[in-house]
């Protein structure tokens, strides 16, 4: 039948924590064939995935916004093996709604879940320092774009840093803090839902637009004019409902 030849492996679907792959059967050699999937973060030194011995794979428990590499190895009855071409899978950023729990009924009302000045945030994949309740955190400069939403990512810092964005209250996803986990981050004051009057970059200072009766516009630096606070979410155009961390006067948020 000729030499053992690999089939073709491909990515079927991917979410923030899962990757699904499939492959065509090997040919040649001496059947029957056995298969083993391996995973790697570096496209080398693939680690076998326990139980992944068929032509399909549904890998779970992955880190959001992370690139994984998968390789399938086929073996025939004579123990000859052949490596399939590796497949790359980039998991999606973890999707967080603007409000994990409940949205205020009308613009300008304090959000019930965020009334204590908390926001849902995501731990940066670059975070190497263990995080714990009460720890000071700052906003990562790498803000993940997820469709039209911006996902705040945080890393630990010292409490006397000028870049303190808040403090960890508790983990709302798991008992351990791992890259990509959701956490609750406490800020100093409350959060309001307000409409944007134009494009707004996340974590920038915003001012009240008195002509719209409840809209906010992005300001440049510390303008001092009608400062409301800082935009937690970004807006791509006017008329979008965003969370505004109210601080008047305010401090450097990021």
C-alpha positions in Angstrom: 0.0 0.0 0.0 3.0 2.3 0.1 4.4 4.4 2.8 2.2 5.6 5.6 0.9 9.1 4.7 -0.9 11.7 6.9 -4.3 13.1 6.1 -5.3 16.7 6.6 -6.2 18.2 10.0 -8.2 21.4 10.2 -9.9 23.7 12.7 -13.7 23.3 12.9 -14.7 25.8 15.5 -13.2 27.9 18.3 -14.6 29.8 21.3 -12.9 31.7 24.2 -12.2 28.4 26.0 -12.6 25.6 23.4 -11.2 24.4 20.1 -12.7 21.8 17.9 -10.6 20.0 15.2 -11.1 17.2 12.7 -8.8 15.3 10.4 -9.0 12.9 7.5 -7.7 9.4 7.9 -4.2 8.4 7.2 -3.4 6.2 4.1 -0.8 3.7 3.1 1.2 1.6 5.5 -0.5 -1.3 7.2 -3.8 -0.8 8.9 -5.5 -0.5 11.3 -4.4 3.0 12.3 -4.3 4.6 15.7 -4.2 8.3 16.4 -3.0 10.7 19.1 -3.6 14.5 19.3 -1.0 16.8 20.9 -1.1 20.4 22.0 1.5 23.1 22.3 1.9 26.8 22.8 5.0 27.1 20.7 4.3 24.9 17.7 6.9 22.4 18.9 7.2 19.7 21.7 3.6 18.8 21.5 2.1 17.3 24.7 -0.3 14.3 24.1 -3.9 15.1 25.1 -5.3 12.3 27.3 -8.0 10.4 25.6 -7.7 12.3 22.3 -7.3 9.3 20.1 -9.9 9.8 17.3 -10.0 11.9 14.1 -12.0 14.6 15.9 -11.0 16.6 18.9 -12.9 19.0 21.2 -10.4 20.6 23.5 -11.8 22.5 26.5 -10.5 24.6 29.4 -8.4 26.8 27.2 -7.3 30.4 28.1 -9.1 33.1 26.1 -7.2 35.1 23.5 -4.3 32.6 23.4 -2.8 30.8 20.4 -2.6 27.0 20.6 -1.1 24.6 18.1 -2.4 21.0 17.6 -0.8 18.1 15.9 -2.2 14.7 15.1 0.1 11.6 14.9 -1.0 8.5 13.1 0.5 5.0 13.7 -0.1 1.8 11.7 0.1 -1.8 12.9 3.8 -2.0 12.2 4.3 1.0 14.6 5.3 3.3 11.7 4.2 6.8 12.5 3.5 10.0 10.5 2.9 13.6 11.7 0.0 15.6 10.4 0.7 19.3 9.6 0.1 21.3 12.8 -3.0 23.4 13.0 -3.2 26.8 14.8 -6.1 27.9 16.9 -6.5 31.4 18.4 -9.1 31.4 21.2 -11.5 34.3 21.2 -11.3 37.0 23.9 -13.6 36.3 26.8 -17.0 37.9 26.1 -18.2 40.1 29.0 -21.5 42.0 28.7 -21.4 45.6 29.8 -23.2 44.5 32.9 -22.8 40.9 34.0 -25.9 41.1 36.2 -28.5 43.8 35.7 -28.7 47.0 33.7 -30.3 50.2 35.0 -33.8 50.9 33.6 -33.0 54.4 32.4 -29.9 56.4 31.4 -28.2 58.1 34.3 -29.5 55.7 37.0 -26.8 54.1 39.1 -26.4 50.5 37.9 -27.6 48.2 40.7 -24.7 45.8 40.5 -22.1 48.5 40.2 -23.5 50.8 42.9 -20.5 50.0 45.1 -18.1 51.1 42.3 -17.3 47.6 40.9 -16.7 46.6 37.4 -16.2 43.2 35.8 -12.7 42.8 34.4 -10.5 40.2 32.9 -7.0 39.3 34.1 -4.4 39.9 31.5 -2.8 36.8 29.8 0.5 38.6 30.6 -0.2 38.5 34.3 2.5 36.6 36.1 2.1 37.9 39.7 -0.5 36.0 41.8 -3.6 38.1 42.5 -5.6 38.1 45.8 -8.5 39.8 47.3 -7.8 43.4 48.3 -4.8 43.7 45.9 -4.4 46.9 44.0 -4.7 46.5 40.2 -4.0 48.7 37.2 -5.5 48.5 33.7 -3.3 46.6 31.1 -2.4 48.8 28.2 -3.4 45.9 25.9 -7.1 46.2 25.6 -8.7 43.3 23.7 -11.2 44.2 21.0 -14.2 41.8 21.0 -16.5 42.8 18.2 -17.8 46.3 19.2 -16.9 45.8 22.9 -13.7 46.5 24.7 -12.7 44.2 27.5 -10.7 45.7 30.4 -7.7 43.6 31.5 -5.9 44.1 34.7 -2.6 43.3 36.3 -1.5 43.6 39.9 0.4 46.7 41.2 1.5 48.3 44.4 -1.1 50.3 46.3 0.9 53.5 46.1 1.3 53.4 42.3 0.0 56.3 40.3 -1.7 53.9 38.0 -4.0 52.2 40.5 -7.3 51.6 38.9 -9.0 49.9 41.8 -8.8 46.9 44.1 -9.9 43.3 43.7 -13.1 42.5 45.6 -13.6 38.8 44.7 -13.4 36.4 41.9 -16.7 35.8 40.2 -15.6 32.8 38.1 -13.3 30.4 40.0 -11.4 30.0 43.2 -8.0 30.6 41.6 -6.9 33.6 39.7 -5.6 32.5 36.3 -5.0 34.5 33.1 -8.4 35.2 31.5 -10.4 34.8 34.7 -13.2 37.3 35.4 -12.9 39.3 38.5 -14.7 42.1 40.3 -12.6 45.3 40.5 -13.7 48.0 43.0 -13.2 51.7 42.1 -13.6 54.7 44.3 -17.0 55.9 43.3 -20.1 54.7 41.5 -20.8 53.9 37.8 -23.5 55.5 35.7 -24.9 54.5 32.3 -24.7 57.5 29.9 -25.0 58.0 26.2 -21.9 58.9 24.1 -22.1 61.9 21.9 -19.3 60.6 19.7 -16.5 58.1 19.5 -14.9 57.4 22.9 -11.8 55.5 23.8 -12.0 53.2 26.8 -10.5 54.5 30.0 -10.3 58.1 28.8 -11.7 61.1 30.6 -15.1 62.3 29.6 -17.0 65.5 30.0 -20.8 66.1 30.3 -22.3 67.5 27.1 -24.9 69.9 28.4 -26.7 70.1 25.1 -27.8 66.5 25.1 -29.2 66.1 28.6 -27.1 63.2 29.7 -24.5 62.6 27.0 -20.8 62.5 27.5 -17.9 63.4 25.2 -14.3 62.4 25.3 -12.0 65.2 26.6 -8.4 65.9 25.9 -6.2 65.6 29.0 -7.5 67.3 32.1 -9.7 69.9 30.5 -11.4 71.0 33.7 -14.7 71.7 31.9 -17.7 69.7 33.1 -15.6 66.7 33.9 -17.8 63.7 34.7 -15.2 60.9 35.1 -13.8 58.1 33.0 -15.3 55.9 30.4 -15.1 52.3 31.4 -16.4 51.2 28.0 -15.5 52.5 24.5 -18.0 53.9 22.0 -17.5 53.9 18.2 -20.2 56.5 17.5 -22.7 58.7 19.1 -25.8 57.3 20.9 -24.1 54.2 22.5 -24.8 53.4 26.1 -21.6 53.2 28.1 -20.6 52.9 31.7 -18.9 56.1 33.1 -16.9 55.9 36.3 -18.0 59.1 38.0 -15.2 61.2 39.5 -15.4 64.9 39.8 -12.6 65.8 40.0 -11.0 62.6 38.8 -7.6 60.8 38.9 -5.5 59.2 36.2 -7.4 55.9 35.5 -5.0 54.3 33.1 
